[in-house]
């Protein structure tokens, strides 16, 4: 019952979000206004909000979206780079901005199951490896401190991020796993729930639309449910590429989650136009060469922009068709100029979002807005 109430509030708040434009003035076309009755449309924001965003960008945020996700400022490496040294300035500013403008906040992320995404001190005790008990207590302290600070102000939390492995083992090898064991996952959820019983708690990962990883996800869900873990929804990272969007696999995942009676958040959506697979091909032997390339520095060709638009529209038709499963769709960054993909996996110009570097709508925006409800 707690989950149904929390999820209902999560979606219902979107209907109360004010729209741009004064009385008698027609509001600009809005993603949240169009899809808000089906699912929340959100955006991830990096940097200090709102100070590091222009007037045009702030207008875009408030006019188009119903929720905000902090891209980096709530991650463990940003919040607690050294033990007991907490930094909340950017996170506080984002939550204050969201509350002032009646936007939901998604907390991202409490535990990222990669050693390189966890401060090095977390797994050390002086010059020795930290004990299981010390790592667990540090995790509990971190989660309690962060979640309690924003209790009642954050709609949902990405509690554990990217614990599933891409290859043979179900769980990714990490210090979390080797020191604590798989129990750290359930413990993180239990601690977050204790700190804010009203928040919706998510497991978040990438490539879970792929058949092998989807099966791992289903096994993980079953294991967590057998332990009565308060898992409320699944976040799927949709960092897809033009002409390679796995539409059938995405639909199969949505159907599988519906069968498991779990809601889905498309937590990190973008549609890149520069193929990234070359970076990892041949064991990464060509990375020095590739790092010097910028194939679309002069701009994105019109035919590629048009294909992107058509594939974004197909994605949103799919999301609309499965709105009984999907509760939120969050774009990862506001516009092309702010996209993380301009620097990942090498520095180059990217065009993965619905708005261009001037924060103006691209053909993809209109294609999505043309999707029939």
BELNORHU-V201939 format. One record per residue. N is the residue number from 1. RES is the residue in one letter. SS is DSSP state (@ for helix, = for strand, . for the rest). PHI is phi in whole degrees, 0 to 359 (NA if undefined). D_LAST is the distance of its C-alpha to the last C-alpha in Angstrom with 1 decimal. Layout:
N | RES | SS | PHI | D_LAST
N | RES | SS | PHI | D_LAST
//
This chain:
1 | X | . | NA | 29.0
2 | X | @ | 304 | 29.3
3 | X | @ | 295 | 26.4
4 | X | @ | 295 | 24.0
5 | X | @ | 295 | 25.1
6 | X | @ | 299 | 24.8
7 | X | @ | 293 | 21.3
8 | X | @ | 298 | 20.2
9 | X | @ | 295 | 21.9
10 | X | @ | 302 | 20.4
11 | X | @ | 281 | 16.8
12 | X | @ | 296 | 17.9
13 | X | @ | 302 | 19.8
14 | X | @ | 300 | 16.7
15 | X | @ | 285 | 16.1
16 | X | @ | 263 | 19.6
17 | X | . | 290 | 19.5
18 | X | . | 293 | 20.9
19 | X | . | 256 | 19.4
20 | X | . | 292 | 21.6
21 | X | . | 104 | 23.5
22 | X | . | 275 | 26.2
23 | X | . | 303 | 26.2
24 | X | . | 84 | 25.6
25 | X | . | 261 | 24.2
26 | X | . | 286 | 20.7
27 | X | . | 288 | 18.9
28 | X | . | 293 | 18.0
29 | X | . | 304 | 14.4
30 | X | . | 228 | 13.6
31 | X | @ | 299 | 11.8
32 | X | @ | 296 | 12.6
33 | X | @ | 295 | 11.5
34 | X | @ | 286 | 7.9
35 | X | @ | 254 | 7.6
36 | X | . | 300 | 10.7
37 | X | . | 285 | 9.6
38 | X | . | 255 | 8.8
39 | X | . | 202 | 11.5
40 | X | = | 289 | 14.0
41 | X | = | 252 | 14.2
42 | X | = | 240 | 18.0
43 | X | = | 214 | 20.8
44 | X | = | 270 | 24.3
45 | X | = | 236 | 27.1
46 | X | . | 250 | 30.7
47 | X | . | 81 | 33.8
48 | X | . | 282 | 34.7
49 | X | . | 253 | 31.9
50 | X | . | 264 | 32.0
51 | X | . | 303 | 35.4
52 | X | . | 267 | 34.7
53 | X | . | 241 | 31.5
54 | X | . | 287 | 31.9
55 | X | @ | 301 | 30.7
56 | X | @ | 296 | 28.1
57 | X | @ | 293 | 26.9
58 | X | @ | 297 | 26.9
59 | X | @ | 298 | 24.8
60 | X | @ | 296 | 22.3
61 | X | @ | 302 | 22.3
62 | X | @ | 287 | 21.9
63 | X | @ | 276 | 19.4
64 | X | @ | 250 | 16.9
65 | X | . | 235 | 17.3
66 | X | . | 247 | 17.7
67 | X | = | 210 | 20.3
68 | X | = | 231 | 23.2
69 | X | = | 240 | 25.2
70 | X | = | 289 | 28.8
71 | X | . | 294 | 29.3
72 | X | . | 224 | 33.0
73 | X | . | 287 | 34.7
74 | X | . | 254 | 34.2
75 | X | . | 288 | 35.4
76 | X | @ | 302 | 38.8
77 | X | @ | 294 | 40.6
78 | X | @ | 272 | 39.5
79 | X | @ | 284 | 40.0
80 | X | . | 223 | 43.2
81 | X | . | 295 | 44.9
82 | X | = | 229 | 48.2
83 | X | . | 303 | 49.0
84 | X | . | 80 | 48.7
85 | X | = | 256 | 47.7
86 | X | . | 261 | 44.2
87 | X | . | 237 | 42.3
88 | X | . | 244 | 39.6
89 | X | @ | 302 | 39.6
90 | X | @ | 292 | 36.4
91 | X | @ | 295 | 34.6
92 | X | @ | 300 | 35.8
93 | X | @ | 297 | 34.7
94 | X | @ | 294 | 31.1
95 | X | @ | 295 | 30.9
96 | X | @ | 298 | 32.5
97 | X | @ | 300 | 30.1
98 | X | @ | 296 | 27.1
99 | X | @ | 297 | 28.6
100 | X | @ | 300 | 29.6
101 | X | . | 252 | 26.0
102 | X | . | 57 | 24.3
103 | X | . | 255 | 22.7
104 | X | = | 289 | 22.8
105 | X | = | 240 | 25.3
106 | X | = | 253 | 25.2
107 | X | = | 280 | 28.8
108 | X | = | 219 | 29.5
109 | X | = | 221 | 31.7
110 | X | = | 279 | 34.7
111 | X | = | 229 | 36.3
112 | X | = | 253 | 35.7
113 | X | . | 279 | 37.6
114 | X | . | 227 | 39.2
115 | X | @ | 299 | 42.7
116 | X | @ | 289 | 42.0
117 | X | @ | 256 | 39.2
118 | X | . | 238 | 41.6
119 | X | . | 306 | 44.6
120 | X | @ | 302 | 47.8
121 | X | @ | 296 | 49.6
122 | X | @ | 300 | 47.4
123 | X | @ | 253 | 49.1
124 | X | = | 240 | 52.6
125 | X | = | 230 | 55.5
126 | X | . | 68 | 57.9
127 | X | . | 263 | 59.0
128 | X | = | 241 | 57.9
129 | X | = | 296 | 54.7
130 | X | . | 288 | 53.2
131 | X | . | 283 | 53.5
132 | X | @ | 303 | 50.7
133 | X | @ | 296 | 51.3
134 | X | @ | 291 | 51.2
135 | X | @ | 296 | 47.9
136 | X | @ | 298 | 46.3
137 | X | @ | 293 | 47.7
138 | X | @ | 297 | 46.5
139 | X | @ | 298 | 43.0
140 | X | @ | 300 | 43.1
141 | X | @ | 299 | 44.5
142 | X | @ | 298 | 41.8
143 | X | @ | 295 | 38.9
144 | X | @ | 299 | 40.5
145 | X | @ | 297 | 41.4
146 | X | @ | 287 | 37.9
147 | X | @ | 291 | 35.8
148 | X | @ | 296 | 38.2
149 | X | @ | 301 | 38.2
150 | X | . | 249 | 34.5
151 | X | . | 305 | 34.4
152 | X | . | 80 | 31.8
153 | X | . | 248 | 30.4
154 | X | . | 243 | 28.4
155 | X | . | 289 | 25.4
156 | X | = | 209 | 25.8
157 | X | = | 234 | 28.3
158 | X | = | 280 | 28.4
159 | X | = | 282 | 31.7
160 | X | = | 236 | 32.8
161 | X | = | 238 | 31.7
162 | X | . | 59 | 32.3
163 | X | . | 272 | 35.0
164 | X | = | 278 | 34.3
165 | X | . | 275 | 36.4
166 | X | . | 279 | 35.2
167 | X | . | 244 | 38.3
168 | X | . | 287 | 40.5
169 | X | . | 290 | 40.8
170 | X | . | 293 | 37.9
171 | X | = | 253 | 38.5
172 | X | . | 295 | 39.1
173 | X | . | 300 | 42.9
174 | X | . | 195 | 43.4
175 | X | @ | 294 | 45.9
176 | X | @ | 305 | 43.5
177 | X | @ | 285 | 43.9
178 | X | @ | 286 | 47.6
179 | X | @ | 271 | 48.8
180 | X | @ | 265 | 46.7
181 | X | . | 94 | 45.3
182 | X | . | 299 | 41.8
183 | X | @ | 296 | 42.4
184 | X | @ | 297 | 41.2
185 | X | @ | 293 | 37.6
186 | X | @ | 298 | 37.9
187 | X | @ | 295 | 40.2
188 | X | @ | 296 | 37.7
189 | X | @ | 295 | 35.0
190 | X | @ | 298 | 37.7
191 | X | @ | 292 | 39.0
192 | X | @ | 296 | 35.6
193 | X | @ | 294 | 34.8
194 | X | @ | 296 | 38.3
195 | X | @ | 287 | 37.8
196 | X | . | 209 | 34.5
197 | X | . | 297 | 33.6
198 | X | . | 271 | 30.5
199 | X | . | 278 | 28.8
200 | X | = | 279 | 26.3
201 | X | = | 250 | 28.2
202 | X | = | 241 | 26.8
203 | X | = | 259 | 28.3
204 | X | = | 235 | 27.1
205 | X | = | 201 | 27.9
206 | X | = | 251 | 27.2
207 | X | . | 61 | 27.1
208 | X | . | 285 | 26.4
209 | X | . | 284 | 24.0
210 | X | . | 288 | 27.2
211 | X | @ | 309 | 28.8
212 | X | @ | 294 | 32.1
213 | X | @ | 286 | 30.8
214 | X | @ | 298 | 28.1
215 | X | @ | 295 | 31.0
216 | X | @ | 297 | 32.9
217 | X | @ | 299 | 29.9
218 | X | @ | 298 | 29.9
219 | X | @ | 295 | 33.7
220 | X | @ | 297 | 33.4
221 | X | @ | 301 | 31.0
222 | X | @ | 299 | 33.4
223 | X | @ | 296 | 36.3
224 | X | @ | 294 | 34.9
225 | X | @ | 294 | 33.9
226 | X | @ | 295 | 37.4
227 | X | . | 257 | 38.7
228 | X | . | 58 | 36.4
229 | X | . | 289 | 34.9
230 | X | . | 283 | 32.2
231 | X | . | 278 | 29.5
232 | X | . | 262 | 26.1
233 | X | = | 195 | 23.6
234 | X | = | 246 | 23.7
235 | X | = | 261 | 23.0
236 | X | = | 247 | 22.3
237 | X | = | 278 | 23.4
238 | X | = | 257 | 21.3
239 | X | = | 272 | 24.0
240 | X | = | 266 | 23.2
241 | X | = | 234 | 24.6
242 | X | . | 304 | 23.5
243 | X | . | 73 | 24.3
244 | X | . | 229 | 24.9
245 | X | . | 288 | 21.5
246 | X | . | 276 | 22.1
247 | X | @ | 304 | 18.7
248 | X | @ | 294 | 20.4
249 | X | @ | 291 | 22.3
250 | X | @ | 298 | 19.4
251 | X | @ | 296 | 17.7
252 | X | @ | 298 | 21.2
253 | X | @ | 295 | 21.5
254 | X | @ | 298 | 18.4
255 | X | @ | 296 | 19.6
256 | X | @ | 297 | 23.0
257 | X | @ | 291 | 22.0
258 | X | @ | 297 | 20.2
259 | X | @ | 299 | 23.5
260 | X | . | 271 | 25.4
261 | X | . | 59 | 23.3
262 | X | . | 239 | 22.6
263 | X | = | 282 | 19.6
264 | X | = | 237 | 18.9
265 | X | = | 249 | 18.7
266 | X | = | 281 | 18.1
267 | X | = | 275 | 21.0
268 | X | = | 211 | 22.1
269 | X | = | 258 | 19.8
270 | X | = | 203 | 21.2
271 | X | = | 225 | 21.6
272 | X | = | 292 | 25.2
273 | X | . | 246 | 26.8
274 | X | . | 260 | 30.4
275 | X | . | 302 | 31.3
276 | X | . | 261 | 32.8
277 | X | @ | 299 | 34.4
278 | X | @ | 299 | 37.5
279 | X | @ | 295 | 38.4
280 | X | . | 259 | 39.0
281 | X | @ | 296 | 40.3
282 | X | @ | 54 | 44.0
283 | X | @ | 67 | 44.3
284 | X | @ | 78 | 43.5
285 | X | . | 293 | 46.6
286 | X | . | 259 | 45.1
287 | X | @ | 298 | 43.7
288 | X | @ | 299 | 46.4
289 | X | @ | 292 | 45.7
290 | X | @ | 295 | 41.9
291 | X | . | 298 | 42.2
292 | X | . | 268 | 43.8
293 | X | . | 260 | 41.0
294 | X | . | 212 | 38.1
295 | X | . | 298 | 36.6
296 | X | . | 241 | 34.0
297 | X | . | 299 | 36.2
298 | X | . | 276 | 36.2
299 | X | . | 128 | 32.4
300 | X | . | 264 | 29.5
301 | X | . | 301 | 29.8
302 | X | @ | 304 | 27.1
303 | X | @ | 293 | 26.5
304 | X | @ | 289 | 25.8
305 | X | @ | 299 | 23.4
306 | X | @ | 292 | 21.5
307 | X | @ | 294 | 21.4
308 | X | @ | 300 | 20.2
309 | X | @ | 300 | 17.3
310 | X | @ | 296 | 16.4
311 | X | @ | 282 | 16.8
312 | X | @ | 297 | 14.8
313 | X | @ | 298 | 11.8
314 | X | @ | 296 | 12.7
315 | X | @ | 298 | 13.0
316 | X | @ | 287 | 9.6
317 | X | @ | 295 | 8.2
318 | X | @ | 296 | 11.0
319 | X | @ | 299 | 10.3
320 | X | @ | 295 | 6.8
321 | X | @ | 295 | 8.7
322 | X | . | 243 | 11.5
323 | X | . | 293 | 10.2
324 | X | . | 286 | 13.2
325 | X | . | 252 | 15.4
326 | X | = | 274 | 14.2
327 | X | = | 251 | 15.2
328 | X | = | 203 | 15.5
329 | X | = | 232 | 15.2
330 | X | = | 246 | 18.2
331 | X | = | 283 | 19.3
332 | X | . | 269 | 23.0
333 | X | . | 101 | 24.5
334 | X | . | 277 | 23.5
335 | X | . | 209 | 24.2
336 | X | @ | 305 | 26.2
337 | X | @ | 292 | 29.5
338 | X | @ | 260 | 29.1
339 | X | . | 295 | 27.9
340 | X | @ | 299 | 30.2
341 | X | @ | 288 | 30.1
342 | X | @ | 293 | 32.4
343 | X | . | 235 | 35.1
344 | X | . | 231 | 34.0
345 | X | . | 276 | 35.7
346 | X | . | 219 | 37.8
347 | X | . | 283 | 37.6
348 | X | . | 194 | 35.8
349 | X | . | 286 | 33.2
350 | X | . | 233 | 29.6
351 | X | . | 219 | 26.2
352 | X | . | 266 | 23.6
353 | X | . | 242 | 21.1
354 | X | . | 276 | 18.6
355 | X | = | 234 | 21.5
356 | X | . | 276 | 25.0
357 | X | . | 294 | 28.4
358 | X | . | 266 | 28.3
359 | X | . | 68 | 25.1
360 | X | . | 264 | 23.5
361 | X | = | 294 | 20.1
362 | X | . | 264 | 20.4
363 | X | @ | 307 | 18.7
364 | X | @ | 297 | 16.7
365 | X | @ | 298 | 15.1
366 | X | @ | 294 | 14.1
367 | X | @ | 298 | 12.8
368 | X | @ | 292 | 10.5
369 | X | @ | 293 | 9.5
370 | X | . | 277 | 8.9
371 | X | . | 296 | 6.4
372 | X | . | 288 | 3.8
373 | X | . | 302 | 0.0
//
